[in-house]
């Protein structure tokens, strides 16, 4: 139930959707002879939309998330395993077209492939089930396994965890299938903005991991794009709200996990 509620709230509080809701209310008030109040709401939408279109202003909430864990450089001398969290594959399009379809978070997969080649003896955990509310024809873990094997990674190196639907479950179920031993070095690969919450979840289940953030989205130079600005705000809002909710639920070990 919590998962369903989170998905519904994600739609309602999407920055673009919120602007449309406020705009609709403003238009209704304007048409209902509440001219001044309706006009004020429409002006508010225009100002908020203009601000959201300006980078790096729109990326300000995203920057602390992405900067929390540094890029993994240099690479560790020894790595026992790599954990790739789901979120880079589109299972529906993968099934529809018969080829693995990646989304803008594809850097998670390419980084995992790079690490797999650098550490040929490391096990690779692919963690990710069905991400949407409705059943999908394949899981993210299964689709990613298909792609990695097609790119030359030996199938016997892959550990499939395809039951998880949340980051909390990623940590819980991955630990169950791997049973990591004390002293082993495991590298966690996920998007930079998602890394604080992900690391907090793995620490909460007693699994210390080495963070390898990828897929940086924050724009740090002047640029005007409403679509990209709203996407940045949406990513940041999703993660900040997730950090609070996960901490309240006891699924992370800190409100804002740090290195």
C-alpha positions in Angstrom: 0.0 0.0 0.0 2.8 2.4 0.9 4.3 1.8 -2.6 1.0 2.6 -4.3 0.6 5.8 -2.2 4.1 6.9 -3.1 3.5 6.4 -6.8 0.2 8.4 -6.6 1.8 11.2 -4.7 4.7 11.3 -7.2 2.2 12.0 -9.9 0.3 14.7 -7.9 3.4 16.5 -6.8 5.3 16.4 -10.0 6.4 20.0 -10.6 4.9 20.2 -14.1 1.6 18.7 -12.9 1.5 21.1 -10.0 1.9 24.1 -12.4 -0.9 22.7 -14.5 -3.2 22.3 -11.5 -2.5 25.9 -10.3 -3.0 27.2 -13.9 -6.3 25.3 -14.1 -7.5 26.7 -10.8 -6.4 30.2 -11.9 -8.3 29.9 -15.2 -11.4 28.6 -13.4 -11.3 31.5 -10.9 -10.8 34.0 -13.7 -13.8 32.6 -15.7 -15.9 32.5 -12.5 -15.7 36.3 -12.2 -13.0 36.1 -9.5 -10.7 38.1 -11.8 -8.1 39.4 -9.5 -7.5 36.1 -7.6 -7.5 34.0 -10.8 -5.1 36.4 -12.5 -2.8 36.2 -9.5 -2.6 32.4 -9.8 -1.9 32.6 -13.5 0.9 35.1 -12.9 2.3 32.8 -10.2 2.4 30.0 -12.7 4.2 32.2 -15.2 6.8 33.3 -12.7 7.4 29.8 -11.3 7.6 28.4 -14.9 10.1 31.1 -15.9 12.3 30.4 -12.8 12.1 26.6 -13.5 13.4 27.2 -17.0 16.6 28.9 -15.9 19.6 26.8 -15.2 21.5 26.4 -12.9 18.7 27.9 -10.7 16.4 25.0 -11.3 19.2 22.5 -10.4 20.0 24.0 -7.0 18.0 21.5 -5.0 19.7 18.7 -7.0 23.3 19.7 -6.5 23.6 18.7 -2.8 22.2 15.3 -3.6 24.6 14.7 -6.4 27.6 16.1 -4.6 27.1 14.1 -1.4 29.2 11.1 -2.5 32.3 11.8 -4.7 33.0 10.0 -8.0 34.8 6.7 -7.4 38.4 7.6 -8.3 40.7 5.9 -8.1 39.0 2.5 -8.3 39.6 0.2 -5.3 42.4 -2.4 -5.6 40.1 -5.2 -4.8 36.3 -5.6 -5.4 34.3 -8.7 -4.6 31.1 -7.7 -6.1 29.1 -5.0 -7.9 25.5 -4.0 -7.2 23.5 -2.4 -9.9 20.2 -0.9 -8.8 17.3 -0.9 -11.3 16.2 2.3 -12.9 18.0 2.4 -16.2 15.9 -0.1 -18.2 12.4 0.4 -19.8 10.9 -3.1 -19.4 7.8 -2.4 -21.5 9.7 -1.2 -24.6 12.2 -3.9 -24.1 9.5 -6.5 -24.4 7.7 -4.7 -27.2 10.6 -4.3 -29.5 12.7 -7.3 -28.6 15.8 -5.3 -27.7 16.8 -3.9 -24.3 15.7 -0.3 -24.1 17.6 2.0 -21.8 16.4 5.3 -20.4 18.3 8.5 -19.5 19.9 6.7 -16.5 21.8 4.3 -18.9 25.1 5.3 -17.2 24.2 2.9 -14.4 24.5 0.0 -16.9 27.6 1.3 -18.8 29.4 1.9 -15.5 28.6 -1.6 -14.3 29.9 -3.0 -17.6 33.2 -1.0 -17.1 33.6 -2.3 -13.5 32.8 -5.9 -14.7 35.6 -5.6 -17.2 38.0 -4.1 -14.7 37.2 -6.8 -12.0 36.7 -10.0 -14.0 36.2 -12.1 -10.9 33.6 -9.9 -9.2 30.1 -11.0 -8.9 27.4 -8.7 -10.3 24.1 -8.3 -8.5 21.3 -6.9 -10.7 18.6 -5.7 -8.4 15.2 -4.5 -9.7 11.8 -6.0 -10.2 8.7 -4.3 -11.6 8.9 -0.5 -11.2 5.4 0.6 -12.2 2.0 0.1 -10.6 0.9 -2.4 -13.3 2.5 -5.7 -14.2 5.2 -5.4 -16.8 6.3 -8.1 -19.3 9.8 -8.4 -17.8 11.7 -7.2 -14.8 14.5 -4.7 -14.9 17.0 -7.2 -13.5 16.1 -9.8 -16.3 16.4 -7.2 -19.0 19.7 -5.9 -17.7 21.0 -9.4 -17.5 20.1 -10.0 -21.1 22.0 -6.8 -22.2 25.1 -7.6 -20.1 25.4 -11.1 -21.4 24.9 -9.9 -25.0 27.8 -7.5 -24.3 30.1 -10.3 -23.2 29.6 -10.6 -19.4 29.5 -14.3 -18.4 26.1 -15.3 -17.2 27.5 -17.2 -14.2 28.8 -14.0 -12.8 25.3 -12.5 -12.6 23.0 -12.7 -9.5 19.4 -11.8 -10.3 17.3 -10.1 -7.7 14.0 -9.4 -9.4 11.5 -9.0 -6.5 12.3 -5.5 -5.3 10.2 -2.5 -6.1 11.8 0.1 -3.8 15.3 1.1 -2.8 14.6 -0.4 0.7 13.8 -3.7 -0.9 16.8 -3.5 -3.2 19.0 -3.6 -0.1 17.0 -6.2 1.9 16.5 -8.7 -1.0 20.0 -8.2 -2.4 21.5 -9.0 0.9 19.4 -12.1 1.2 20.5 -13.6 -2.2 24.2 -12.6 -1.8 24.9 -13.1 1.9 28.0 -10.9 1.8 30.8 -11.8 4.1 32.6 -9.5 6.5 35.6 -7.8 4.8 34.2 -8.2 1.3 34.2 -5.0 -0.9 31.0 -4.3 -2.7 30.5 -1.4 -5.1 27.1 0.2 -5.4 26.2 1.7 -8.7 23.2 4.1 -9.0 22.4 7.7 -10.1 24.2 10.4 -8.1 21.0 12.0 -6.8 19.8 8.6 -5.6 23.0 7.6 -3.9 22.4 9.1 -0.5 19.2 7.2 0.0 20.5 4.0 -1.5 23.6 4.0 0.7 21.5 4.7 3.7 19.3 1.7 2.9 22.3 -0.7 2.5 23.8 0.6 5.8 20.5 0.1 7.6 20.6 -3.6 6.7 24.2 -3.9 7.9 25.8 -4.0 4.5 28.6 -1.3 4.0 29.0 -0.5 0.4 31.4 1.6 -1.7 29.4 4.3 -3.5 30.0 4.7 -7.3 27.6 7.6 -8.3 26.9 8.1 -12.0 24.2 9.7 -14.2 24.7 13.3 -13.0 21.8 15.6 -14.1 22.4 19.0 -12.5 23.2 21.7 -14.9 25.9 24.0 -13.6 26.0 26.5 -16.5 23.5 29.1 -17.8 20.9 27.4 -19.9 17.2 28.0 -20.5 14.9 24.9 -20.9 11.6 24.5 -19.0 11.5 20.8 -19.7 15.0 20.1 -18.3 14.4 22.5 -15.4 11.2 20.8 -14.4 12.9 17.4 -14.7 15.7 18.6 -12.4 13.2 19.8 -9.8 11.2 16.6 -10.0 14.3 14.5 -9.4 15.3 16.6 -6.4 11.8 16.6 -4.9 11.5 12.9 -5.3 14.8 12.2 -3.5 14.4 14.8 -0.7 10.9 13.5 0.1 12.2 10.0 -0.2 15.0 10.7 2.3 12.5 12.0 4.8 10.0 9.2 4.3 12.7 6.5 4.4 14.1 7.9 7.6 10.7 8.1 9.3 10.1 4.5 8.2 13.5 3.4 9.6 14.7 2.2 6.3 17.9 4.4 6.3 20.5 4.9 9.0 20.5 8.8 8.7 18.3 11.5 7.3 21.0 12.5 4.8 23.7 9.7 4.6 27.2 10.9 4.0 30.5 9.2 3.0 
